[in-house]
């Protein structure tokens, strides 16, 4: 085990990253957060999935993502949609896809946020997704072999996904 100067053996160092939502606007008693860091999914698809689930109730979002994984419901694409075909069931924008791998990873992050909310003692039936963001993470650089002993670079971009749940006021 590596020891840094100034740390004792029992100390652990927390990560240095934060969330893209302004922390002062959140009530720590009523919100729960979770993030997936450096996921090996498309950051473009993750952006569209997060845009689709933002504002949904927790149970609705989980059901929606399971429908996307089963290819029953499409995710509307608003930004990365050149030469993208239409999908059945979309209302405002008709271009869409079924990003199965991305939806599964976003669903894992949502379930982690739900577990954090349960641990805090929040009512799971009244949770709403108030913040869902995805942005590119670290690039994994590799090389692919080419003819005559050459090589070309090959970059894989990882993705960061953030989910913040808020307890809706009771009626």
Secondary structure by P-SEA (a helix, b strand, c coil): ccccccccccccccccccccccccccccccbbbbbbccccccaaaaaaaaaaaccccaaaaaaaaaaaaaccbbbbbcccccccccccccccccccccaaaaaaaaaaaaaaaaaaaaaaccccccccccbbbbbbcbbbbbbbbbcccbbbbbbbbbbbbbbbbbbcccc
